[in-house]
Amino acid sequence: MANPGSIGSAMPASEDTQVRRVADLERFVRELGPSIAQSFAPVIKKANDTLDLANATIATVSELSARVDATLVNIDTTVQTSISANSMTTAAIQSLVAAPPAVASTGAVSGTTGTFPTGVSSTGVYTKLLTYGGGYKAQYVHVDGTMGYVPSSRQFKQDITPATLDPALLTALQLVTFRYIDAVDNLGDQAETELGLIAEDVHALGLHWLVDYDAEGKPTGLKYERLALLMIPWAQSIEARLQALEVPS
């Protein structure tokens, strides 16, 4: 038979029984609270530690982010400064191309080809008197800039044929005085007066072997050293006339 107040009993529990049960429940809760707190304390501490670490990590990340941002700003400033200091504008480049600056070299300069439309200036070329003996040769400059000499030995020649020249060609040459245009531009009235021949006039006489020509075939200069060859037929003609005068009548 069930006791009063139990589930199987139809009779309600007495008031004392209910009061006792409430008191037991309160005591159980009071005893359970510290136990729960003690059981969850490590979990709570670990959660707090994890939260502190997360906050510290966030702070560190924020600091690193700020440093990265500052570095990027510095890099951009540095790059822009370097570009401004070490680069040239299109206008500046075009200006240098149109009017190249002077080049001053303290070391050896080499190259495949070069064009110097205004000429080349240098210190005096070292020279030495060739009076101490030994053979020497006249020096020439080829049109390609190579320096050398012209051989006269038969071993270097072919198609050798005796030549005749009109002795009158020597006296047909017209000497003139002149001044070089560049010399007058640079020195004015102090420019030297020169003595010589005009290449176009020599060309007109048919003496092409005395004339230097440019790439377009225009006379530009003369081979003055070859003028001596005109003396040979002239001297031969005089000799022939003298011999004719010496023949008894």
Buried (B, 14 or more C-beta within 10 A) or exposed (E): EEEEEEEEEEEEBEEEBEEEEEEEEEEEEEEEEEEEEEEEEEEEEEEEEEEEEEEEEEEEEEEEEEEEEEEEEEEEEEEEEEEEEEEEEEEEEEEEEEEEEEEEEEEEEEEEEEEEEEEEEEEEEEEEEEEEEEEEEEEEEEEEEEEEEEEEEEEEEEEEEEEEBBBEBBEBBEEEEEEEEEBEEEEEEEBEEEEEBBBEBBBEBEBEEBBEBEEEEEBEEBBEEEBEBBEEBBEEBEEEEEEEEEEEE
